[in-house]
Amino acid sequence: MPKTLSADVDWRQHKKICKRALQWNHECVMGKLLLLLFFLTSANAEAPENVANALIKAIFYENTPQIHDLFQRYPALKNWNSGEPVFHPLMYYATLMQSPKVIALLVEEGVALDAANAVGVTALHLAAYHDATELCIALLKAGARRTPTNKLGQTAAEVARVRGASGCLRELQQ
């Protein structure tokens, strides 16, 4: 039997998620992993106060049937965007996990593409920061706007330019 963090979390899958997140050299990766561990170890994910945690966990695991089911049962989740500095919009989490499949599902479910976290970072900013060209393309095709600015006044294209993210910059300038 595989090691588990809770009754329904396979340790091998957890390692895969951590490895994917660590592929990006991101200053906040450890904070994201600690947040992920919090979500993975939360008890009773079906209790109303833990529904958002269950949704984020499903995004991290690319569990599209569970994402769809949670949106069907709790439509208000589509508008969830905590302004707390430690939390991010749902599209940000899908981008962090480098998952075009989940991005497409969130768009289909009506989740805001351009929602920003407490410092104004959108999913497109995050993709540009990491030169995740495939994700930039997926977000732009889904209708993400190129114009939102972060707290530093930077658009995603400016973030890409500063970071030397040539693939995303090329897509953002088209």
ChimeraX attribute file (.defattr): number of C-alpha atoms within 10 A of each C-alpha:
attribute: neighborCount
match mode: 1-to-1
recipient: residues
	/A:1	4
	/A:2	8
	/A:3	10
	/A:4	15
	/A:5	14
	/A:6	12
	/A:7	10
	/A:8	9
	/A:9	16
	/A:10	14
	/A:11	14
	/A:12	12
	/A:13	13
	/A:14	18
	/A:15	11
	/A:16	12
	/A:17	17
	/A:18	18
	/A:19	11
	/A:20	13
	/A:21	19
	/A:22	14
	/A:23	12
	/A:24	16
	/A:25	9
	/A:26	15
	/A:27	8
	/A:28	9
	/A:29	16
	/A:30	13
	/A:31	12
	/A:32	18
	/A:33	15
	/A:34	12
	/A:35	14
	/A:36	19
	/A:37	14
	/A:38	13
	/A:39	19
	/A:40	23
	/A:41	15
	/A:42	14
	/A:43	12
	/A:44	11
	/A:45	17
	/A:46	12
	/A:47	11
	/A:48	11
	/A:49	10
	/A:50	15
	/A:51	17
	/A:52	19
	/A:53	20
	/A:54	22
	/A:55	23
	/A:56	21
	/A:57	22
	/A:58	20
	/A:59	24
	/A:60	25
	/A:61	20
	/A:62	20
	/A:63	14
	/A:64	16
	/A:65	10
	/A:66	16
	/A:67	21
	/A:68	17
	/A:69	12
	/A:70	20
	/A:71	17
	/A:72	13
	/A:73	10
	/A:74	13
	/A:75	13
	/A:76	10
	/A:77	16
	/A:78	18
	/A:79	13
	/A:80	15
	/A:81	18
	/A:82	14
	/A:83	13
	/A:84	10
	/A:85	9
	/A:86	11
	/A:87	15
	/A:88	22
	/A:89	25
	/A:90	29
	/A:91	27
	/A:92	24
	/A:93	21
	/A:94	25
	/A:95	25
	/A:96	23
	/A:97	22
	/A:98	20
	/A:99	19
	/A:100	18
	/A:101	13
	/A:102	24
	/A:103	27
	/A:104	18
	/A:105	17
	/A:106	22
	/A:107	17
	/A:108	11
	/A:109	15
	/A:110	13
	/A:111	21
	/A:112	18
	/A:113	22
	/A:114	22
	/A:115	21
	/A:116	24
	/A:117	21
	/A:118	17
	/A:119	14
	/A:120	18
	/A:121	23
	/A:122	27
	/A:123	28
	/A:124	33
	/A:125	28
	/A:126	21
	/A:127	25
	/A:128	30
	/A:129	23
	/A:130	22
	/A:131	22
	/A:132	21
	/A:133	19
	/A:134	16
	/A:135	25
	/A:136	27
	/A:137	19
	/A:138	18
	/A:139	24
	/A:140	16
	/A:141	11
	/A:142	14
	/A:143	13
	/A:144	20
	/A:145	16
	/A:146	16
	/A:147	11
	/A:148	18
	/A:149	19
	/A:150	18
	/A:151	10
	/A:152	10
	/A:153	11
	/A:154	17
	/A:155	23
	/A:156	28
	/A:157	24
	/A:158	18
	/A:159	25
	/A:160	26
	/A:161	17
	/A:162	14
	/A:163	14
	/A:164	15
	/A:165	20
	/A:166	17
	/A:167	17
	/A:168	27
	/A:169	23
	/A:170	13
	/A:171	15
	/A:172	21
	/A:173	8
	/A:174	5
